[in-house]
């Protein structure tokens, strides 16, 4: 029973962002780089798929380790957040900087370890929060840092410290709430800008 719940928690974290990505194709044309929005969502879904594949090597027990699919998880996460961040930016220098930070995150995982990659992802998240709040000024966007950063970090830390797989079940849905908040902010902005 627990495995079914864990699998469902991971499946929804993969399927929902991909569905939102497909639904975003050729939408939100009021956003400067709207073509990056579907890519952002799809990359987030691919991150979850990579994590699921990684879990097949650990019998679906969370293990804090480095592997090809764990690297893909962090790489797709970095690319997804960067695409969403860059989608609202006009300034080419800031776009390039954001993209380079994403590349540094991807490269640093294999050169050093995922701790360094996570530091770059924190910077990407700061860019994302700053850019989206500046453009959209939507209170709903606060769901991203609450669920996508605070709760997923809290649940992940509890999982790492305790080894209790209960925390593992909560991480995916928490991340999905943050992904849905991106989409809702975009939908609400569509009405504001038209």
HUWO-V651019 format. One record per helix or strand. SS is the DSSP state (alpha for helix, beta for strand). FROM is the first residue (numbers start at 1). TO is the last residue. If there is no record, write none. Layout:
ss=[SS/SS]
from=[FROM/FROM]
to=[TO/TO]
//
This chain:
ss=[alpha/alpha/alpha/alpha/alpha/alpha/alpha]
from=[2/35/68/92/114/139/166]
to=[24/56/86/111/136/162/193]
//
